[in-house]
Amino acid sequence: MIKWIKKGLIFNTGNDYNWMVSHACVPTVHILNKDVFRIFFSPRNKHGQSMLTYMDVAANNPAKILYKHDQPIMELGKLGTFDDGGVMPCCVVPTENRLFLYYVGWNPSGSVPYRNSIGLAVSYNNGESFERIFDGSIVDRNKYEPYFTASPYVMKEQDIWHMWYASSTGFVKIHGKPEPLYIIKYASSTDGIEWERNNITCIKPKSEFEANARASVIKEKDIYKMWFAYRGSFDFRDGKDSYRIGYAESKDAVNWNRMDENSGIQFSKEGWDSKMQTYPNVVVHNGRKFLFYNGNGFGKTGIGYAVDKDF
């Protein structure tokens, strides 16, 4: 069982620019080289829309920011497309001298607060900028998944690509407001673009009103290990049902044994992650595991990290 050693907050926004007013959501790490982690994340602009940018941090001390980009690296989608209301990074996969970015597109909706689906963009300069491969999404709602899709994590292994993603199972009204429910499902691909979805649930909710999402997966000794975020529905905005980090293992990437008690991390007694821990991203570098995650307010308090063994 892992025991994460918290190293604290790395970065928080503070009305830096009109496009970076608040939040630093969903840290998504690319190992740029042996010395540098490139962390993609999503601040919110003055309209509350999620944007996309990055910062570089020292691999031997991620609290040391080496560079913070001063522009969005991909604009919002064309008017009427799936991501015209926000873009949020989830996973980067190096492939053939380029980077694939799997991200969430946001749309405002009418009967419910929003609709999500999964998009794909590519970079030829190690993530300094991205361009969409398609104006449309690559994993969207369908006849078996009628609500929305979101938060993909993709792993490439030999001739197969795995995706673990959030699929909404519907909405529940809490104090008259519709709140989304979602679970983590599995898809596979031979090229990272066209995905076969057989409606396979990976992480089953513990209760009727649990939502789980944003998987992050590594493989050690033929065991797939997943950290993910889960919450309740009645008081989840920094309340008793707020996001926590769960854990599961699998031998085949499809069937998972959930064991949240082995996630290795708990709320702090006070401070930036004392009410919420969410959107985990685990990377392995130089024999160490790093956990990057958001704290209170869905990333409003910024990005922090933990390690499996101290420096």
DRENTI-993384 format. One record per residue (C-alpha): residue number from 0; residue in one letter; chain; z, x, y. Coordinates in Angstrom, 3 decimals, decimal comma, m for minus. Each point is the difference from the previous one (the first is absolute). Layout:
BEGIN
+-----+-----+-------+----------+----------+----------+
!   n ! res ! chain !        w !        u !        v !
+-----+-----+-------+----------+----------+----------+
! NUM !   A !     A !        Z !        X !        Y !
...
+-----+-----+-------+----------+----------+----------+
END
This chain:
BEGIN
+-----+-----+-------+----------+----------+----------+
!   n ! res ! chain !        w !        u !        v !
+-----+-----+-------+----------+----------+----------+
!   0 !   M !     A !    0,000 !    0,000 !    0,000 !
!   1 !   I !     A !   m0,965 !    1,339 !    3,396 !
!   2 !   K !     A !    2,508 !    0,216 !    2,844 !
!   3 !   W !     A !   m1,735 !    0,204 !    3,340 !
!   4 !   I !     A !    1,562 !    2,206 !    2,665 !
!   5 !   K !     A !   m0,591 !   m1,635 !    3,367 !
!   6 !   K !     A !   m1,246 !    2,345 !    2,704 !
!   7 !   G !     A !   m0,165 !   m2,545 !    2,798 !
!   8 !   L !     A !   m2,470 !   m1,243 !    2,560 !
!   9 !   I !     A !   m3,252 !    1,838 !    0,736 !
!  10 !   F !     A !   m1,669 !   m2,075 !    2,660 !
!  11 !   N !     A !    0,239 !   m3,195 !    1,993 !
!  12 !   T !     A !   m2,270 !   m1,501 !    2,607 !
!  13 !   G !     A !    1,194 !   m0,725 !    3,512 !
!  14 !   N !     A !   m2,779 !   m1,696 !    1,945 !
!  15 !   D !     A !   m2,026 !    3,226 !   m0,226 !
!  16 !   Y !     A !   m3,364 !   m1,642 !    0,781 !
!  17 !   N !     A !   m1,394 !   m3,524 !    0,386 !
!  18 !   W !     A !   m1,154 !    0,263 !   m3,618 !
!  19 !   M !     A !    3,329 !    1,513 !   m1,166 !
!  20 !   V !     A !    2,686 !   m2,192 !    1,520 !
!  21 !   S !     A !    2,370 !   m0,444 !   m2,949 !
!  22 !   H !     A !    0,484 !    0,516 !   m3,741 !
!  23 !   A !     A !   m1,246 !    2,766 !   m2,283 !
!  24 !   C !     A !   m0,807 !   m1,983 !   m3,130 !
!  25 !   V !     A !   m0,977 !    0,928 !   m3,549 !
!  26 !   P !     A !    0,055 !    3,829 !   m0,108 !
!  27 !   T !     A !   m2,942 !    1,128 !   m2,123 !
!  28 !   V !     A !    0,003 !    3,692 !   m0,833 !
!  29 !   H !     A !   m2,928 !    2,333 !   m0,615 !
!  30 !   I !     A !    0,821 !    3,568 !   m1,070 !
!  31 !   L !     A !   m2,266 !    1,794 !    2,464 !
!  32 !   N !     A !    0,785 !    3,466 !   m1,365 !
!  33 !   K !     A !    2,947 !    1,939 !   m1,435 !
!  34 !   D !     A !    1,748 !   m0,006 !    3,371 !
!  35 !   V !     A !   m0,864 !   m3,359 !    1,593 !
!  36 !   F !     A !    0,398 !   m3,687 !   m0,784 !
!  37 !   R !     A !   m2,253 !   m2,360 !    1,945 !
!  38 !   I !     A !    1,809 !   m3,323 !    0,375 !
!  39 !   F !     A !   m2,141 !   m3,023 !    0,845 !
!  40 !   F !     A !    1,914 !   m2,938 !    1,396 !
!  41 !   S !     A !   m0,391 !   m3,221 !    1,900 !
!  42 !   P !     A !    1,468 !   m0,521 !    3,481 !
!  43 !   R !     A !   m0,346 !   m3,308 !    1,805 !
!  44 !   N !     A !   m1,920 !   m0,341 !    3,236 !
!  45 !   K !     A !    0,998 !   m2,000 !    3,063 !
!  46 !   H !     A !   m1,331 !   m3,155 !   m1,695 !
!  47 !   G !     A !    2,090 !    0,588 !   m3,128 !
!  48 !   Q !     A !   m3,036 !    0,998 !   m2,087 !
!  49 !   S !     A !    0,248 !    2,780 !   m2,587 !
!  50 !   M !     A !   m2,058 !    3,097 !    0,812 !
!  51 !   L !     A !   m0,710 !    3,215 !   m1,948 !
!  52 !   T !     A !    0,866 !    3,594 !    0,894 !
!  53 !   Y !     A !    1,667 !    3,090 !   m1,462 !
!  54 !   M !     A !    2,310 !    2,935 !    0,532 !
!  55 !   D !     A !    0,315 !    3,357 !   m1,755 !
!  56 !   V !     A !    3,383 !    1,262 !   m1,178 !
!  57 !   A !     A !    1,186 !    3,205 !   m1,648 !
!  58 !   A !     A !    0,045 !   m0,311 !   m3,784 !
!  59 !   N !     A !    3,124 !    2,120 !   m0,282 !
!  60 !   N !     A !    1,725 !   m2,069 !    2,701 !
!  61 !   P !     A !   m1,665 !   m3,376 !    0,634 !
!  62 !   A !     A !    2,382 !   m0,653 !    2,889 !
!  63 !   K !     A !   m1,994 !    2,649 !    1,898 !
!  64 !   I !     A !   m2,979 !   m1,717 !    1,631 !
!  65 !   L !     A !   m2,871 !    2,450 !    0,458 !
!  66 !   Y !     A !   m2,458 !   m2,409 !    1,597 !
!  67 !   K !     A !   m0,091 !   m3,656 !    1,051 !
!  68 !   H !     A !   m3,418 !   m1,533 !    0,521 !
!  69 !   D !     A !   m0,501 !   m1,726 !    3,338 !
!  70 !   Q !     A !   m2,712 !   m2,512 !   m0,966 !
!  71 !   P !     A !   m0,578 !   m2,636 !   m2,677 !
!  72 !   I !     A !   m2,141 !    1,469 !   m2,768 !
!  73 !   M !     A !   m1,664 !   m3,304 !   m0,864 !
!  74 !   E !     A !   m0,498 !   m2,988 !    2,235 !
!  75 !   L !     A !    0,623 !   m3,613 !   m0,929 !
!  76 !   G !     A !   m2,723 !   m1,771 !   m1,934 !
!  77 !   K !     A !   m2,849 !   m1,970 !    1,516 !
!  78 !   L !     A !    0,883 !   m3,413 !    1,345 !
!  79 !   G !     A !    0,308 !   m2,422 !   m2,897 !
!  80 !   T !     A !    0,352 !    2,623 !   m2,735 !
!  81 !   F !     A !    3,012 !    0,397 !   m2,298 !
!  82 !   D !     A !    1,603 !    2,745 !    2,099 !
!  83 !   D !     A !   m0,625 !   m1,083 !    3,580 !
!  84 !   G !     A !    3,729 !   m0,645 !    0,486 !
!  85 !   G !     A !    1,450 !    3,237 !   m1,341 !
!  86 !   V !     A !   m0,473 !    2,968 !   m2,342 !
!  87 !   M !     A !    2,802 !    1,554 !   m2,048 !
!  88 !   P !     A !   m0,363 !    3,080 !   m2,266 !
!  89 !   C !     A !    1,298 !   m0,112 !   m3,567 !
!  90 !   C !     A !   m1,543 !    2,801 !   m2,057 !
!  91 !   V !     A !   m2,336 !    2,999 !    0,387 !
!  92 !   V !     A !   m1,899 !    1,443 !   m2,959 !
!  93 !   P !     A !   m1,956 !    3,284 !    0,211 !
!  94 !   T !     A !   m3,350 !   m0,321 !   m1,748 !
!  95 !   E !     A !   m3,160 !    2,147 !    0,242 !
!  96 !   N !     A !    0,851 !    1,814 !    3,248 !
!  97 !   R !     A !    1,028 !   m3,181 !    1,771 !
!  98 !   L !     A !    3,000 !   m2,264 !    0,297 !
!  99 !   F !     A !    0,045 !   m3,630 !   m1,033 !
! 100 !   L !     A !    2,454 !   m2,054 !    2,026 !
! 101 !   Y !     A !    1,150 !   m3,264 !   m1,556 !
! 102 !   Y !     A !    1,492 !   m2,206 !    2,679 !
! 103 !   V !     A !    1,128 !   m3,514 !    0,850 !
! 104 !   G !     A !   m1,995 !   m2,108 !    2,427 !
! 105 !   W !     A !    1,810 !   m2,659 !    2,016 !
! 106 !   N !     A !   m1,291 !   m3,351 !    1,205 !
! 107 !   P !     A !    1,942 !   m2,605 !    1,933 !
! 108 !   S !     A !   m0,086 !   m3,298 !   m1,848 !
! 109 !   G !     A !    0,455 !   m3,640 !    0,896 !
! 110 !   S !     A !    2,237 !   m1,709 !   m2,540 !
! 111 !   V !     A !    1,897 !    3,217 !   m0,874 !
! 112 !   P !     A !    0,839 !    3,011 !    2,190 !
! 113 !   Y !     A !   m2,669 !    2,379 !   m1,358 !
! 114 !   R !     A !   m2,442 !    0,858 !   m2,740 !
! 115 !   N !     A !   m0,450 !    3,474 !   m1,504 !
! 116 !   S !     A !   m2,603 !    1,685 !   m2,157 !
! 117 !   I !     A !   m0,763 !    3,552 !   m1,100 !
! 118 !   G !     A !   m2,551 !    2,246 !    1,658 !
! 119 !   L !     A !   m1,491 !    3,448 !   m0,623 !
! 120 !   A !     A !   m0,894 !    2,700 !    2,518 !
! 121 !   V !     A !   m1,163 !    3,594 !   m0,431 !
! 122 !   S !     A !    0,671 !    3,256 !    1,835 !
! 123 !   Y !     A !   m2,037 !    3,193 !   m0,106 !
! 124 !   N !     A !    2,447 !    1,981 !    2,174 !
! 125 !   N !     A !    3,290 !   m0,228 !   m1,911 !
! 126 !   G !     A !    1,046 !   m3,187 !    1,743 !
! 127 !   E !     A !   m0,596 !    0,924 !    3,643 !
! 128 !   S !     A !   m2,120 !   m3,143 !    0,091 !
! 129 !   F !     A !   m1,086 !   m2,723 !   m2,419 !
! 130 !   E !     A !   m3,012 !   m2,270 !   m0,226 !
! 131 !   R !     A !   m0,268 !   m3,198 !   m1,962 !
! 132 !   I !     A !   m2,194 !    0,027 !   m3,061 !
! 133 !   F !     A !   m0,381 !   m3,763 !    0,355 !
! 134 !   D !     A !    0,773 !   m2,518 !    2,725 !
! 135 !   G !     A !    1,428 !   m2,208 !   m2,728 !
! 136 !   S !     A !    2,994 !    0,499 !   m2,256 !
! 137 !   I !     A !   m0,198 !    1,413 !   m3,539 !
! 138 !   V !     A !    2,882 !   m2,008 !   m1,517 !
! 139 !   D !     A !    0,436 !   m3,492 !    1,413 !
! 140 !   R !     A !    1,363 !   m3,327 !   m1,156 !
! 141 !   N !     A !   m1,929 !   m1,634 !   m2,824 !
! 142 !   K !     A !    0,217 !   m2,967 !   m2,359 !
! 143 !   Y !     A !    3,009 !    1,482 !   m1,818 !
! 144 !   E !     A !    1,683 !    1,476 !    3,080 !
! 145 !   P !     A !   m0,522 !   m2,628 !    2,695 !
! 146 !   Y !     A !    2,323 !    1,198 !    2,793 !
! 147 !   F !     A !   m0,410 !    3,660 !    1,006 !
! 148 !   T !     A !   m0,009 !    3,610 !   m1,234 !
! 149 !   A !     A !    1,662 !    3,010 !    1,605 !
! 150 !   S !     A !    1,724 !    3,427 !   m0,264 !
! 151 !   P !     A !   m2,189 !    1,855 !   m2,527 !
! 152 !   Y !     A !    1,011 !    3,255 !   m1,663 !
! 153 !   V !     A !   m2,815 !    1,798 !   m1,820 !
! 154 !   M !     A !    0,127 !    2,845 !   m2,528 !
! 155 !   K !     A !   m3,100 !    1,739 !   m1,346 !
! 156 !   E !     A !    0,230 !    1,273 !   m3,574 !
! 157 !   Q !     A !   m3,071 !    1,549 !   m1,638 !
! 158 !   D !     A !   m2,510 !   m2,854 !   m0,251 !
! 159 !   I !     A !    2,342 !   m2,841 !    0,956 !
! 160 !   W !     A !    1,486 !   m1,097 !    3,278 !
! 161 !   H !     A !    3,235 !   m1,994 !   m0,039 !
! 162 !   M !     A !    1,081 !   m2,367 !    2,749 !
! 163 !   W !     A !    3,363 !   m1,686 !    0,384 !
! 164 !   Y !     A !   m0,110 !   m2,555 !    2,780 !
! 165 !   A !     A !    1,885 !   m2,962 !    1,401 !
! 166 !   S !     A !   m1,316 !   m3,459 !   m0,768 !
! 167 !   S !     A !    1,468 !   m3,023 !    1,721 !
! 168 !   T !     A !    1,222 !   m2,791 !   m2,241 !
! 169 !   G !     A !    0,410 !   m2,459 !    2,850 !
! 170 !   F !     A !    2,244 !   m0,876 !    2,911 !
! 171 !   V !     A !    3,435 !   m1,536 !    0,256 !
! 172 !   K !     A !    1,277 !   m1,773 !    3,111 !
! 173 !   I !     A !    3,230 !    1,475 !    1,336 !
! 174 !   H !     A !    1,490 !   m1,870 !    2,981 !
! 175 !   G !     A !   m3,391 !   m1,639 !    0,451 !
! 176 !   K !     A !   m1,925 !    3,288 !    0,057 !
! 177 !   P !     A !   m2,337 !    1,064 !   m2,852 !
! 178 !   E !     A !    1,015 !    3,354 !   m1,523 !
! 179 !   P !     A !   m2,243 !    1,808 !   m2,520 !
! 180 !   L !     A !    0,819 !    0,826 !   m3,602 !
! 181 !   Y !     A !   m1,844 !    2,787 !   m1,828 !
! 182 !   I !     A !    0,104 !    2,114 !   m3,142 !
! 183 !   I !     A !   m1,490 !    3,326 !   m1,085 !
! 184 !   K !     A !   m3,116 !   m0,289 !   m2,158 !
! 185 !   Y !     A !   m2,379 !    2,481 !   m1,658 !
! 186 !   A !     A !   m3,743 !    0,666 !    0,337 !
! 187 !   S !     A !   m2,293 !    2,739 !   m1,336 !
! 188 !   S !     A !   m3,276 !    1,569 !    1,067 !
! 189 !   T !     A !   m2,521 !    2,652 !   m1,013 !
! 190 !   D !     A !   m0,936 !    0,968 !    3,558 !
! 191 !   G !     A !    2,877 !   m1,039 !    2,265 !
! 192 !   I !     A !   m2,154 !   m2,653 !    1,677 !
! 193 !   E !     A !   m0,729 !   m2,793 !   m2,480 !
! 194 !   W !     A !    3,223 !   m1,261 !   m1,570 !
! 195 !   E !     A !    0,626 !   m1,904 !   m3,205 !
! 196 !   R !     A !    2,888 !   m2,409 !    0,412 !
! 197 !   N !     A !    1,397 !   m1,809 !   m3,013 !
! 198 !   N !     A !    2,938 !   m1,657 !    1,760 !
! 199 !   I !     A !    2,533 !    2,391 !   m1,569 !
! 200 !   T !     A !    3,509 !   m0,096 !    1,482 !
! 201 !   C !     A !    1,819 !    3,352 !   m0,050 !
! 202 !   I !     A !    3,340 !   m0,741 !    1,648 !
! 203 !   K !     A !    1,471 !   m3,409 !   m0,703 !
! 204 !   P !     A !    2,322 !   m1,434 !    2,664 !
! 205 !   K !     A !    3,675 !   m0,203 !   m0,867 !
! 206 !   S !     A !    0,254 !   m3,392 !    1,651 !
! 207 !   E !     A !   m2,200 !   m2,856 !    1,165 !
! 208 !   F !     A !    0,020 !    1,154 !    3,607 !
! 209 !   E !     A !   m0,394 !    3,756 !   m0,425 !
! 210 !   A !     A !   m3,047 !    1,793 !    1,445 !
! 211 !   N !     A !   m0,968 !    3,511 !   m1,135 !
! 212 !   A !     A !   m2,733 !    2,288 !    1,309 !
! 213 !   R !     A !   m1,065 !    3,488 !    1,175 !
! 214 !   A !     A !    0,086 !    1,928 !   m3,245 !
! 215 !   S !     A !   m0,045 !    3,805 !   m0,020 !
! 216 !   V !     A !   m0,719 !    1,617 !   m3,362 !
! 217 !   I !     A !    0,236 !    3,510 !   m1,436 !
! 218 !   K !     A !   m0,533 !    1,169 !   m3,592 !
! 219 !   E !     A !    2,396 !    2,357 !   m1,773 !
! 220 !   K !     A !   m0,199 !    0,959 !   m3,684 !
! 221 !   D !     A !   m2,285 !   m2,948 !   m0,800 !
! 222 !   I !     A !    2,358 !   m2,452 !    1,715 !
! 223 !   Y !     A !   m1,133 !   m1,910 !    3,081 !
! 224 !   K !     A !    2,847 !   m0,368 !    2,483 !
! 225 !   M !     A !   m0,147 !   m2,618 !    2,742 !
! 226 !   W !     A !    2,097 !   m0,510 !    3,100 !
! 227 !   F !     A !   m0,607 !   m3,271 !    1,826 !
! 228 !   A !     A !    1,461 !   m2,311 !    2,640 !
! 229 !   Y !     A !    1,596 !   m3,374 !   m0,758 !
! 230 !   R !     A !    1,784 !   m2,655 !    2,033 !
! 231 !   G !     A !    1,293 !   m3,549 !   m0,050 !
! 232 !   S !     A !   m1,303 !   m2,844 !    2,154 !
! 233 !   F !     A !    2,914 !   m1,582 !    1,838 !
! 234 !   D !     A !    1,397 !    2,802 !    2,187 !
! 235 !   F !     A !   m2,277 !    3,011 !   m0,341 !
! 236 !   R !     A !   m0,365 !    1,148 !    3,606 !
! 237 !   D !     A !    2,775 !    2,592 !   m0,201 !
! 238 !   G !     A !    2,227 !   m2,578 !   m1,704 !
! 239 !   K !     A !    1,471 !   m0,338 !   m3,481 !
! 240 !   D !     A !   m3,454 !   m0,521 !   m1,572 !
! 241 !   S !     A !   m1,729 !    2,890 !    1,774 !
! 242 !   Y !     A !   m2,268 !    2,505 !   m1,724 !
! 243 !   R !     A !    1,400 !    2,482 !   m2,491 !
! 244 !   I !     A !   m1,697 !    2,643 !   m2,105 !
! 245 !   G !     A !   m0,445 !   m0,776 !   m3,694 !
! 246 !   Y !     A !   m1,169 !    2,075 !   m2,950 !
! 247 !   A !     A !   m1,967 !   m0,445 !   m3,229 !
! 248 !   E !     A !   m1,591 !    2,065 !   m2,781 !
! 249 !   S !     A !   m3,067 !   m0,430 !   m2,189 !
! 250 !   K !     A !   m1,770 !    1,805 !   m2,833 !
! 251 !   D !     A !   m3,415 !   m1,537 !    0,645 !
! 252 !   A !     A !   m0,095 !   m0,764 !    3,779 !
! 253 !   V !     A !   m0,214 !   m3,723 !   m0,771 !
! 254 !   N !     A !    3,217 !   m1,106 !   m1,710 !
! 255 !   W !     A !    3,134 !    0,905 !    1,935 !
! 256 !   N !     A !    3,713 !    0,140 !   m0,709 !
! 257 !   R !     A !    1,901 !   m0,831 !    3,161 !
! 258 !   M !     A !    3,243 !    1,931 !    0,586 !
! 259 !   D !     A !    0,940 !   m0,237 !    3,664 !
! 260 !   E !     A !    3,337 !    1,692 !   m0,662 !
! 261 !   N !     A !   m1,985 !    3,239 !   m0,457 !
! 262 !   S !     A !   m1,722 !   m0,077 !    3,398 !
! 263 !   G !     A !    2,454 !    2,662 !    1,140 !
! 264 !   I !     A !    0,602 !   m1,262 !    3,519 !
! 265 !   Q !     A !    2,304 !   m2,454 !    1,754 !
! 266 !   F !     A !    0,501 !   m1,234 !    3,550 !
! 267 !   S !     A !    1,799 !    2,354 !    2,351 !
! 268 !   K !     A !    3,344 !   m1,150 !    1,367 !
! 269 !   E !     A !   m1,419 !    0,073 !    3,523 !
! 270 !   G !     A !   m3,103 !    0,999 !    1,877 !
! 271 !   W !     A !   m3,728 !   m0,360 !   m0,308 !
! 272 !   D !     A !   m0,120 !   m1,022 !   m3,716 !
! 273 !   S !     A !    3,309 !   m1,852 !   m0,323 !
! 274 !   K !     A !   m1,522 !   m3,502 !   m0,138 !
! 275 !   M !     A !   m3,399 !    0,559 !   m1,596 !
! 276 !   Q !     A !   m1,895 !    2,573 !   m2,077 !
! 277 !   T !     A !   m3,648 !   m0,719 !   m0,627 !
! 278 !   Y !     A !   m3,625 !    1,164 !   m0,446 !
! 279 !   P !     A !    0,782 !    3,058 !   m2,192 !
! 280 !   N !     A !   m2,484 !    2,814 !   m0,565 !
! 281 !   V !     A !    0,911 !    2,680 !   m2,544 !
! 282 !   V !     A !   m1,904 !    3,302 !   m0,164 !
! 283 !   V !     A !    0,521 !    3,111 !   m2,119 !
! 284 !   H !     A !   m0,503 !    3,433 !    1,573 !
! 285 !   N !     A !    1,146 !    3,493 !   m0,979 !
! 286 !   G !     A !    2,174 !   m1,357 !   m2,790 !
! 287 !   R !     A !    1,813 !   m2,481 !    2,229 !
! 288 !   K !     A !   m0,249 !   m3,733 !    0,455 !
! 289 !   F !     A !   m0,019 !   m1,441 !    3,507 !
! 290 !   L !     A !    0,705 !   m3,639 !    0,815 !
! 291 !   F !     A !   m1,304 !   m1,216 !    3,357 !
! 292 !   Y !     A !    1,017 !   m3,498 !    1,052 !
! 293 !   N !     A !    0,752 !   m2,412 !    2,846 !
! 294 !   G !     A !    3,404 !   m1,322 !    0,969 !
! 295 !   N !     A !    1,309 !   m2,915 !    2,042 !
! 296 !   G !     A !   m2,391 !   m2,438 !    1,643 !
! 297 !   F !     A !   m2,990 !    0,626 !   m2,311 !
! 298 !   G !     A !   m0,567 !    3,422 !    1,551 !
! 299 !   K !     A !    1,248 !   m0,734 !    3,500 !
! 300 !   T !     A !    2,561 !    2,790 !   m0,413 !
! 301 !   G !     A !   m2,661 !    2,413 !   m1,228 !
! 302 !   I !     A !   m0,756 !    2,222 !   m2,992 !
! 303 !   G !     A !    2,529 !    1,994 !   m1,981 !
! 304 !   Y !     A !    0,045 !    1,938 !   m3,231 !
! 305 !   A !     A !    2,074 !    1,155 !   m2,952 !
! 306 !   V !     A !   m0,411 !    2,723 !   m2,643 !
! 307 !   D !     A !    0,919 !    0,246 !   m3,672 !
! 308 !   K !     A !    1,488 !    3,477 !    0,416 !
! 309 !   D !     A !    1,259 !    1,627 !    3,143 !
! 310 !   F !     A !   m1,679 !    2,901 !    1,744 !
+-----+-----+-------+----------+----------+----------+
END
